[in-house]
Amino acid sequence: MIIGTLLNIEHTRPGERQPTEYYSKVIEDNKEFIYIDYPVNKKTNKTAFLPIGAIFSITYMTKDETIYHFKSELIDRVKMNVPALAIRKPDKSHEKIQRRQFVRIETAIDVAIHPLDNSFIPFTTVTRDISGGGISIILPDHITWGEDKEVDVWLAFGEHTGKMRYLNMRAKTVFVKKEKSTVKIGSFQFTTITKHDQQHIIRYCFEKQRERRKKEISV
């Protein structure tokens, strides 16, 4: 793990059923500890102050785009060039993880959905979130969805050059739910996707996290 590596951190507080997600980065390390900057809550974009002894679930991506996961513990708060946390280095629990476990980020990407069975008219919408394993999108109210319904998905990514990149894959419905009684959200898992397209999505997610982290630091 090199200096500057972006970390995705999950921590479940006492009394909570679901973990809270944070991001951080590696500042320094030695034989025993990894030093990271203070984690930032992904939903609120606020710096988190976690208790000594807190147990983390951490994922990160290497330069060759391999994803690793390990459990760690917050050992101490330290003063370096910036305030930092000392966490325990990974041991045998350090392992590669499956593609479906990739970190999901909230972002709006233009998407077109086409049926495989002519059961509805193709439509365009935007994503609510995305990961290397799937997407959540805003669904039209007039379309009825069943479990495991498979569709053809086209995603339109804006490049830094100003050009558009279009990715095509198939996906199946995981669940459909209503938010605030008005917006219908559909969650989809990719069933057929090329390695190249999946890696592009993974890079996109990590780049977005880096951009958000830079904005947080500059505030």
C-alpha positions, 0 to 999 in steps of 0.5 A: 500500500503506497502513500496517497492510496485512497481508502474506503472505510466502513464502521458500524457504531453501537446500536446501528444495523448498517455501517457508515461509509467514509473515505480517507487516504494513506499519509504514512506507514511503518512496520506496525501501523498505517497513518491515515487522514481523518475519515470523511463521511460519504453522505455528509462530507463532514470529517468523522471523529471515531473512538480509539478501538473502533473496528474498520472494514477497509477496501482499496484499489492498487495501480493495477486495479486490484481491489483488496479488503482487510479489517483494522482497528483505530489505535491512536490519534497522532500529529504529523504535518496534518492530524492523522489516525494510526490504524493497525496494518493488515495481517492474514485477513488482507484479501482480494475481493469480488468485483460485486463488492466494489464501492458504490458512489452517488452520481448522476450519469445519463442512462438509456434502458432497453427491454429484451422482451419488448415489454416496455418502450425504451427510456432515458433517465439518470443513475442515482448511484453506480459501482463496478457491480451495478447501478441504481436509477430513477424509474418512470412510474408507468413501468412495472418491474418484476424481480430478476427482469433483465434489460439492456443498459447504455451509460454515457460518460463525459470525458475530461476531453469533452467527448462522450464514452458509451458503455453497454451491458446487461443487467437484472433487477435487484429491487424497486422501491419508492423514495419519499412516496414520489421517486421510484428507484430501481437497483440493477446488478450487471449480468454481462459486462466486459472487463474493460467497461467494468474497469472504466466504471471502477476508475470513474468511481475512484476519480470521483472520490478523489475529486470530492476529497480534494474539494473537502480539503480545500474548504 
